Amino acid sequence: MLQKTLKFLQDTKTFYLATTEGDQPRVRPFGLVIEYEGKLWFGTANTKAVYRQLQANPFVEVSATSPQMEWIRLSGKAVFENNAEVKRRAFEQLPALSNIYKGPDDPAFVVFYLTEAEVVFRNMGSYGQKPEIHRL
């Protein structure tokens, strides 16, 4: 199920990551997701609000919709880890990161993976049917 989730997010290219700030939801587009050692990894800058929000409350949801109107909701707990291999792979997968960061060793570039993750697969036309729910 991890590979299916990864492929779905990579194929949609842009997905939306939700956090909270106090009692307010905050949603922003993301485009980087990597599988490494059986975990889904994401990247951001430690100078951004999303980083501060995840430090205060590590629970996150990700949502994406395909052109075929299939969608997922991925939830979990963000765990930040300074993983040099994940950072290197991130720059290989998304070379545009070089326009934002000095490279994988840039101290502002941080990566996190999800634990306690659950993914729900649905199709906009399948309401009334039981959703496909999996633990990752």
N, C-alpha and C positions, 0 to 999 in steps of 0.2 A: 504494500500500500504506500510505502514511502516513495518508491519510484513513480508510482502513478501521480502522487501529489506533486512531486518535484517536476515531472513532465508537464503537468497541467499549469503550474505557476510559470515555468520557463516558456511554454508555448503562448501564454497570454501576454507575456513580456512585461506588462504593468499590472501590479496587484496592489491592493490597498491594505495598509497596516494600521490598526486602531490601538490606541493607548488611552489612558485617562490622565487628566491634569486636574487634581482636586476632584470635583464632582462633574467635570466636563469631559465628554469624549473628544478625542483628537484623532483624525484620520488623515493619512498622507499616502501618496503613491510611492511604491518601491519597485525595483526592477532586478535586484540581486538576490538570488537564492542558489545555494550550493548544497549538495549532499557530500558529507565527509564522515567516515566512520559511523555510518548509520544514523546520522543526525542531519536535520535541515538547518543550514546556517544562513544568516542574513548579515548585512553590514551597514554601518552608518558612521557618523562623526560624533565624537564625544563632546563637540561644541554645540550640537543641536538639541532642541527641546525634546525630541523623541528619546534621546539618550537619558536626559534628566528624568523624563516621565517613567522610563523603564527602570531606572534606579529606584524611584519612589514606589512604583507598583509594577512588578515584572510580568504581570499577566497581559497577554496580547491576543488580538484576533487579526487574522488575515482573510481577505475575501477577494475573489477573482471570478470573472465571467468570461466564458469563451464566446466566439462568434456564433456558435451553435446554441447559445443560451443555456449551456451547462454552467454550473457555478459550484464553488466550494467555499466553505468557511473552516478555517484552520485556527484552532485555539491552543494556547500553551503558555508556558512560563519561560521567559527569556533568561538565559544564563550567559553572561559575558565571559569570554575567555580569550586571552592573548595567544591565539594560535597562528603561528607564522605560516604553516602550510595552507590553512584556509585562506589567509590573506593573499598569499601568492596565487592560489587558484582563482580567487575573486578577480584579480587583475587580468589573469588569462581569459577568464570567461567574459568579463566586461571591461574591455580596454578603455572605455570612456572614463573609467575611474581615474585614469591618469590626468584627466582635465580638472579633477577636483582635489586629488591627493598627490603628494610627491612620490608615492610608491607604496608597496605593501608595508614598508617599515615606518611610514608616516605615523607619528604617535596619535594623530587625530582620528585615524581610521581604526574603528573597532568592529569586532564581529561577535555575534551571539548565536546560540542555537536554542531550540525549543525542547523543553522537557514537559512531561505531563501533557503531551500533545494529542489532540483529537481532531479528526478531519471529517467533515460532512460533505458528501457529494450529492448534488441535486440537479434537476433539470427544470427550467421555468415551466415547462408544460406538464410536469409530473406531480402537481399538487394533488393531494389525496392519496398518493403512494408513499410508502415508508421510505425515508431517506436512507442512503448508504452511509453508515457511521463507522469509523475505525479509529482505534488507538494506534498511534505511531510509536 
